[in-house]
């Protein structure tokens, strides 16, 4: 358990906000174009959760 957030913590929680947003955008686009494997889809919710903890809502586009 992460003492700061009270939930399981991913490494994304320690990245700068801009990098979280950029990672989400790039990962989503590359997954959609099948440049990254289907397994990378599991990273998207982790990025969304890290952004949510900072008050940022990431939407699928």
Secondary structure, 3 states (H helix, E strand, C coil): CCCCCCCCCCHHHHCCHHHHHHHHHHHHHHHHCCCCCHHHHHHHHHHHHHHHCCCCCCCCC
